[in-house]
Amino acid sequence: MFRSRPQTIACQQVLEEDSSVFSIQWSVFSPDIARGLTPRTIQQRYLEYIRSCTLTLIRPTTTPAGVEFRLLNSAISLISFLPQDDSHEGLSMLRIRGGVLVQPHQCHRGELRFGVEDTPEGIRVSLLLCDFCPLILGGPSPSPVRFWLYRLTQALIHRLVTVRFLTLLYRDLAGSQAPVRLVRSQVREGRPL
């Protein structure tokens, strides 16, 4: 019996020296299934996925000021982003501008990037969160309790959501229920989350 080769999703999440979060997940798709994917389509699909996977508890909402991850129908924004920036080839970026999950003095730090790039192995689709300063960490020197609280809540949820998104995207494009294998990667130095 023929078995499909597992699709690999690479991932790394670390707390950097300045206590900001770096989190990247990516997978390389074959060109025949990834043809037509753009960073903007990845971003749009991701925002739709956030809404559905949270059962509309979190509702990505586009406003003149940017994109907000709102709680239900309220005006409470968990994370707010400036309007998308497509000025870099192969990337669509949402720069963080605030929200209740962001440290108040670090509101203008951090980015959520959606990437699509050609590589010798195929089309690399990536999601990257960098320079994010979560409120739960409290500041530049989080206590061990705050670190573990963040690691077991927001960091875990973010990793699960992004890995599941890439899994579903691959299966949707490939038209297959092929198995997926998660591999740890090292892109940056830092304290593993």
PyMOL commands that set and color helices and strands:
alter all, ss='L'
color gray80, all
select helices_A, chain A and resi 31-34+39-53+104-106+135-137+144-174
alter helices_A, ss='H'
color red, helices_A
select strands_A, chain A and resi 7-15+21-29+58-63+66-71+77-81+91-98+111-119+122-132+180-184+191-192
alter strands_A, ss='S'
color yellow, strands_A
deselect
rebuild
show_as cartoon
